[in-house]
Amino acid sequence: MSNSLWRSWLKPRSLLAFAAALLLAAAWGSLVQTQYNLAALQGLELPIDGATRWRTSLQDLLGFGPVYAAIVLAAWLPAFAAAFWLARRSGPYRACLLPLATSVSLIVAIRLIDAFAPIPVLIYATRTLDGLLAMAVGGLLGGLLFIWLARPRPTQAKVDITP
């Protein structure tokens, strides 16, 4: 990355935007996997009421969420670097690169983990294409949130109201 890109990354706004995007993607993924697991249990005709669904979702946010956040972070560091590098050359498609990179990087990371995990899949929701894509939507939303939060703000014009 160029020095100017590194300097823009070290700004508090960019770091906070990255943290917020990472939290969104991790929470999304955690909740998606929870709901897929609960749906599978309901498919076995186990009754799951609303209170159980909420409690399980909260437990997974606290238990699985940090693990998934580490997966997202490991996937996103090279994805952000590649997206910023490509953005220097891509012109009008620049805004699409980061959300695309953040979502595709999660798919790649999940499939890499599955290839080396001793169990068939680490995250049950990713056993099917729709579940894998639902997890990737969290990366897409996180990338969009980063762009929105890190964008330069227009400076407010100072108006002199003295006569």
URLIN-V652313 format. One line per field, one symbol per residue. phi: phi as a letter, one per 20 degrees, with the letter a starting at -180 (. if undefined). psi: psi as a letter, one per 30 degrees, with the letter a starting at -180 (. if undefined). A space follows every 50 residues. Layout:
# URLIN-V652313
phi=???
psi=???
This chain:
# URLIN-V652313
phi=.ffffffffefgfffffffffffffffgfffffffffffffffemefcef fffffffffffeeegfffffffgfffgfffffffffffdelfegfeffgf fffffffffffffffdffdgbfdggefdffffffffgffffffffggffe ffeffffededff
psi=kleeeeeeefkeeeeeeeeeeeeeeeeeeeeeeeeeeeeeeefggkkjle eeeeeeeeeeeeefeeeeeeeeeeeeefeeeeeeeeffffcfgeffeeee eeeeeeeeeeeeeeffkflekejefgfleeeeeeefeeeeeeeeeeeeef kkkkkkkkkjgk.
